[in-house]
């Protein structure tokens, strides 16, 4: 089973160049400007992870 928090954190690091999803308390550390392609790739990776998780749970 995929750990949801770990998967999302890894996607954020890999596709969005976001170091952590934890709030750190400053705008410089918590606000990002992202290119639409980064967001698209991250959403696609999350979708694929969900599909894989679903297949693992159903045995397909």
C-alpha positions as CSV (number, residue, x, y, z in Angstrom):
1,X,0.0,0.0,0.0
2,X,1.3,3.5,-0.8
3,X,1.5,5.9,2.1
4,X,-0.5,8.9,1.0
5,X,1.5,11.5,2.8
6,X,4.8,10.1,1.5
7,X,3.5,9.9,-2.0
8,X,2.2,13.4,-2.1
9,X,5.3,14.8,-0.5
10,X,7.5,13.0,-3.0
11,X,5.3,14.3,-5.9
12,X,5.7,17.8,-4.5
13,X,9.5,17.4,-4.4
14,X,9.8,15.7,-7.7
15,X,7.4,17.8,-9.8
16,X,6.9,21.1,-8.0
17,X,10.4,21.7,-6.4
18,X,8.6,22.1,-3.1
19,X,10.9,21.0,-0.3
20,X,8.1,20.2,2.2
21,X,4.3,20.5,2.5
22,X,4.6,21.6,6.1
23,X,3.8,25.2,6.9
24,X,6.9,27.0,7.9
25,X,5.5,30.3,8.9
26,X,6.9,32.8,6.3
27,X,5.7,33.8,3.0
28,X,9.1,33.2,1.5
29,X,9.0,29.6,2.5
30,X,5.3,28.8,2.1
31,X,4.3,30.6,-1.1
32,X,5.5,29.3,-4.5
33,X,5.1,30.4,-8.1
34,X,4.6,27.3,-10.3
35,X,4.5,26.9,-14.1
36,X,1.3,25.3,-15.3
37,X,3.3,22.4,-16.7
38,X,4.7,21.6,-13.3
39,X,1.1,21.5,-11.9
40,X,0.0,19.3,-14.7
41,X,2.8,16.8,-14.2
42,X,2.2,16.7,-10.5
43,X,-1.5,16.1,-10.9
44,X,-0.8,13.4,-13.4
45,X,1.7,11.7,-11.1
46,X,-0.9,11.8,-8.3
47,X,-3.6,10.3,-10.6
48,X,-1.2,7.5,-11.6
49,X,-0.3,6.8,-8.0
50,X,-4.0,6.6,-7.2
51,X,-4.7,4.3,-10.0
52,X,-1.8,2.0,-8.9
53,X,-3.1,2.1,-5.3
54,X,-6.6,1.2,-6.5
55,X,-5.3,-1.8,-8.5
56,X,-3.2,-3.0,-5.6
57,X,-6.2,-2.9,-3.3
58,X,-8.5,-4.7,-5.8
59,X,-5.9,-7.2,-7.1
60,X,-6.3,-6.1,-10.7
